[in-house]
Amino acid sequence: MLDAIDRKFAALATDNAPGQEVRQVAADLTGKMIGEKFDGRLVDFSHGDVDAFLPAPNSFEAFEQGVRDGGKQAYTEYRGSRDIREVVAERLAAFTGAPISGDQQVILTPGTQGALFLAVASTVAAGDKVAIVQPDYFANRKLVQFFGGEIVPVQLGYLDEDELKGLDLAALEAAFEADARLFIFSNPNNPTGAVYSADEIEQIAALAKRFGATVIADQLYSRLLYSGNTYTHLRAKAGDDNLITIMGPSKTESLSGYRLGVAFGSEKIIQRMEKLQAIVSLRAPGYNQAVLHTWFAEPAGWMEERIRLHQAIRDDLVTIFRSANLPVAIPKAGSYLFPKLPELRVAPKEFVALLRQQANVIVTPGSEFSPRTLTSVRLNYSQDRAAAVAAAKRIVSMVETYAR
């Protein structure tokens, strides 16, 4: 019988977290019958492929400089090197459209996941109501539950067939009226690639101000914006008094291995986050912090080319899934695709396992992002283009095989 602590950790359910499926693939390979079914190289859509999209230029050289700086760089303030925070603050202010104090409003963290943990821990107490978008990044819900918060769902319509278009702002208002005092969301949305309109962002800002609510905005993919789309930064509309924005170079810039995240905004919340970081991880990896010197300082044309290449893969995969009558939204930013599967002869969880075992494809089940998206799967298409296309075709073939 599970006690309260066991139940708390069991609810985290990290088996489908990016990278974890690889262990299961290794186990499956021991089965001859399964091994004989493979067709094509393994494609792990649970996370991006940094071999297909190499890290931003000069990142390793910056890391080397951090090592050469020795103890000065290894043992920074808990919130990170003051000099690097100032550089990051200046660049992020230019990107987001509002000034930032590198001294008071910025903390460097062990990845954006570390930033999210610290931000939620600094704003959620047991019994607090928290408004969370569905579907959205799975860690939002899990962290709130871990700290004893009560989730108030706010739906996002993202498919052409959805009756709801965009964020259910009435539901967000109702959540605040029901005493939710924190709203967490990703923009661009993970897993759908939706980008909130300027009107939606302005209304979120107005509602948060009206109810005195705090907002945690995950903007990890906000640089990977596709042609024809616009992006509105919440902090440019709402200010930073009750807002924490999270960004980092791990995804678009393929620097995930350095474990670097940045949170900026409310001085009060940043102070709380630093106090917690001091007893959890001390600081972002000391030498690695120097890599942030390369962020927003890539060679001319580098980011445009990265966007162009991702958009080409996106378009290929959307065409494949839509040609097979699988509903899927066209991502406006980021590198996630969230196709909806038809009714199958097997349960969605079993189908995900069969994809791994029989098609050599790893995806993240839709159940991770919302209880309403059980029949969807998420793909991170930051992959080798030919391999991603071949894997998408294998997914379609598997759907046809197991369709009811």
Buried (B, 14 or more C-beta within 10 A) or exposed (E): EEEEEEEBEEEBEEEBBBEEBBEBBEEBBEEEEBEEEBEEEBBBBBBBBBEBBEBBBBBEEBBEBBEEBEEEBBEBEBBBBEBBBBBBBBBBBEBBEBEBBBEBBBBBBBBBBBBBBBBBBBBBEEEBBBBBBBBBBBBBBBBBBBBEBBBBBBBBBBBEEEEEEBBBBEBBBBBBEEEBBBBBBBBBBBBBBBBBBEEBBBBBBBBBBEBEBBBBBBBBBBBBBBEEEEBBBBBEBBBBBBBBBBBBBBBBBBBBEBBBBBBBBBEEBBBBBBBBBEEBBEBBBBBBBBBBBBBBBBEEEEBEEBBEBBBEBBEBBBEBBEEBEBBBBBBBBBBBBBBBBBEBEEEBEEBBBBBBBBBBBBBBBBBBBBEBBBBBBBBBBBBBBEBBBBBBBBBBBBBEEBEE
